[in-house]
Amino acid sequence: MKIKSNALPYEVNSPFFIANKMFCEEVESFVKDKHGNVKGLYNANSYFIKGKITTHKTWMLKYKKATYTGTGNLLLSSKFENLLELAHWSCTITALNTVVIRKRTFFNFFNPSFKKMTLFPKYGIMYKGEESVYFDKVLAILQPLFTSGKIFKVSITTNRLDIELRSEQSHLDILNQLLHLS
């Protein structure tokens, strides 16, 4: 499969279309180099990519960008634009614990199960079960994304590792390190 354009003819010269096309080509090339499968669509305003790479584990990848526009409150603005850029990487693992790390919010004050992380104070962690060497390795690889605030959520639940990012970049270098963990 392949990532294809669903752009209208007037969009193909847009700098936004060109940027989205380059992003999609980068992801497609990475997945194909790993002998994986990829499919998706892109245009000037959005892209949606799904991929699958099998190494020691089977990794599912999803990249999404969407631009939402509409009318807003007349007192605040006549128009608004909302941009969503996310990446979601997941795989099945053998785990004896449950770990959830997410960005801290005001509501963490009311949920004492989420403790403030010492190394990354913008994030809260909930941990149940035995310590995991695998999860420690994952955290070490993800450290640059925690530092930059690009991580939205990392979780190990029901033997599944899920990593969600909010970023305009692919971070394929970090994903490549995760693919080589056993």
C-alpha positions as CSV (number, residue, x, y, z in Angstrom):
1,M,0.0,0.0,0.0
2,K,1.0,3.6,-0.3
3,I,0.3,7.0,1.1
4,K,-1.7,8.9,-1.6
5,S,-2.7,12.5,-2.2
6,N,-6.4,13.4,-2.1
7,A,-5.7,17.0,-2.7
8,L,-7.8,19.2,-5.0
9,P,-5.9,20.6,-8.1
10,Y,-5.5,24.1,-6.6
11,E,-3.9,22.7,-3.4
12,V,-0.8,21.1,-5.0
13,N,1.2,24.3,-5.2
14,S,0.5,25.2,-1.6
15,P,3.4,25.2,0.8
16,F,1.2,23.3,3.3
17,F,0.6,20.6,0.7
18,I,4.3,20.4,-0.1
19,A,5.2,20.1,3.7
20,N,2.6,17.4,4.2
21,K,3.7,15.5,1.2
22,M,7.4,15.6,2.4
23,F,6.3,14.4,5.9
24,C,4.3,11.5,4.4
25,E,7.1,10.5,2.1
26,E,9.5,10.5,5.0
27,V,7.2,8.2,7.1
28,E,6.5,6.0,4.1
29,S,10.2,5.6,3.3
30,F,11.0,4.7,6.9
31,V,8.2,2.0,7.2
32,K,9.2,0.5,3.8
33,D,12.9,0.4,4.8
34,K,11.8,-1.7,7.8
35,H,9.8,-4.0,5.5
36,G,6.5,-2.8,6.9
37,N,3.2,-1.8,5.4
38,V,1.9,1.7,5.2
39,K,-1.2,3.5,3.8
40,G,-2.7,6.9,4.1
41,L,-4.0,10.1,2.6
42,Y,-2.8,13.7,2.6
43,N,-3.7,17.1,1.2
44,A,-2.9,20.7,2.1
45,N,-4.8,20.7,5.4
46,S,-4.3,17.2,6.7
47,Y,-2.8,13.8,6.6
48,F,-3.7,10.4,8.1
49,I,-1.1,7.6,8.0
50,K,-1.3,4.1,9.4
51,G,1.6,1.7,9.4
52,K,2.7,-1.6,10.7
53,I,6.3,-2.7,11.3
54,T,7.3,-6.2,12.6
55,T,10.6,-6.6,14.4
56,H,10.8,-8.5,17.7
57,K,7.4,-7.1,18.2
58,T,4.6,-5.8,15.9
59,W,4.4,-2.0,16.1
60,M,1.4,-0.1,14.9
61,L,1.9,3.5,13.9
62,K,-0.5,6.3,13.3
63,Y,0.2,9.9,12.4
64,K,-2.6,12.4,12.0
65,K,-2.8,16.1,11.2
66,A,-6.0,17.9,11.0
67,T,-6.9,21.6,10.7
68,Y,-10.3,22.6,11.9
69,T,-11.8,26.0,11.1
70,G,-15.1,27.5,11.9
71,T,-17.0,30.4,13.4
72,G,-16.4,31.3,17.0
73,N,-17.9,33.6,19.6
74,L,-18.4,37.1,18.2
75,L,-17.0,38.6,21.3
76,L,-13.7,36.7,21.0
77,S,-13.2,36.1,17.3
78,S,-15.2,35.8,14.1
79,K,-13.1,32.7,13.0
80,F,-10.9,30.2,14.7
81,E,-8.5,27.6,13.6
82,N,-7.5,24.5,15.6
83,L,-4.6,22.3,14.6
84,L,-4.2,18.7,15.8
85,E,-0.9,16.9,15.1
86,L,-0.4,13.6,16.8
87,A,1.6,10.4,16.6
88,H,0.5,7.1,18.2
89,W,2.9,4.2,18.5
90,S,1.8,0.9,20.1
91,C,2.9,-2.7,20.5
92,T,2.0,-5.8,22.5
93,I,4.3,-6.6,25.3
94,T,4.5,-9.0,28.3
95,A,4.0,-6.8,31.4
96,L,3.2,-7.5,35.0
97,N,2.4,-3.9,35.8
98,T,0.3,-1.0,34.8
99,V,2.0,2.3,34.2
100,V,0.4,5.5,32.9
101,I,2.3,8.8,32.4
102,R,0.5,11.8,31.2
103,K,0.9,15.6,31.2
104,R,-0.2,17.1,34.5
105,T,-3.4,19.1,34.6
106,F,-5.3,21.0,37.3
107,F,-7.3,17.8,38.0
108,N,-4.2,16.0,39.2
109,F,-4.7,17.8,42.4
110,F,-7.9,15.8,42.9
111,N,-6.4,12.5,41.8
112,P,-3.7,11.5,44.2
113,S,-2.9,8.2,42.3
114,F,-1.0,10.4,39.8
115,K,2.3,11.4,41.4
116,K,4.4,14.2,40.0
117,M,7.5,12.8,38.2
118,T,10.8,14.0,39.7
119,L,12.7,14.1,36.4
120,F,9.8,15.5,34.3
121,P,7.7,17.8,36.6
122,K,5.2,18.5,33.7
123,Y,4.1,14.9,33.9
124,G,2.2,12.7,36.4
125,I,2.7,8.9,36.8
126,M,0.5,6.2,38.1
127,Y,2.3,2.9,38.8
128,K,0.8,-0.5,39.9
129,G,2.7,-3.8,40.1
130,E,6.3,-4.8,39.8
131,E,9.0,-2.6,38.4
132,S,9.8,-3.2,34.8
133,V,13.3,-3.0,33.2
134,Y,11.6,-2.8,29.8
135,F,9.6,0.3,30.8
136,D,12.8,1.9,32.2
137,K,14.4,1.4,28.8
138,V,11.4,2.9,27.1
139,L,11.6,6.0,29.4
140,A,15.3,6.4,28.7
141,I,14.7,6.4,24.9
142,L,11.7,8.8,25.3
143,Q,13.6,11.3,27.5
144,P,14.2,13.9,24.7
145,L,10.4,13.9,24.1
146,F,9.6,14.3,27.7
147,T,12.1,17.1,28.0
148,S,10.6,19.0,25.0
149,G,7.0,18.3,26.2
150,K,6.1,16.4,23.1
151,I,4.8,13.3,25.0
152,F,1.1,13.4,25.6
153,K,0.7,10.0,27.2
154,V,2.7,6.8,27.7
155,S,0.9,3.7,29.1
156,I,1.3,0.0,29.7
157,T,-2.0,-1.5,30.3
158,T,-3.3,-5.1,29.7
159,N,0.1,-6.0,28.1
160,R,0.1,-3.2,25.6
161,L,2.5,-0.3,25.3
162,D,1.0,2.9,23.9
163,I,2.9,6.1,23.2
164,E,1.0,9.2,22.2
165,L,2.8,12.4,21.0
166,R,1.6,15.8,20.1
167,S,4.2,17.0,17.6
168,E,4.6,18.3,14.1
169,Q,7.7,16.1,13.7
170,S,7.8,12.3,12.9
171,H,10.5,11.5,15.6
172,L,11.5,8.4,13.5
173,D,14.9,8.4,15.1
174,I,13.3,7.7,18.5
175,L,10.9,5.2,17.0
176,N,13.8,3.4,15.5
177,Q,15.4,3.0,18.9
178,L,12.1,1.6,20.3
179,L,11.9,-0.9,17.4
180,H,15.2,-2.4,18.5
181,L,14.2,-3.1,22.1
182,S,13.6,-6.8,22.8
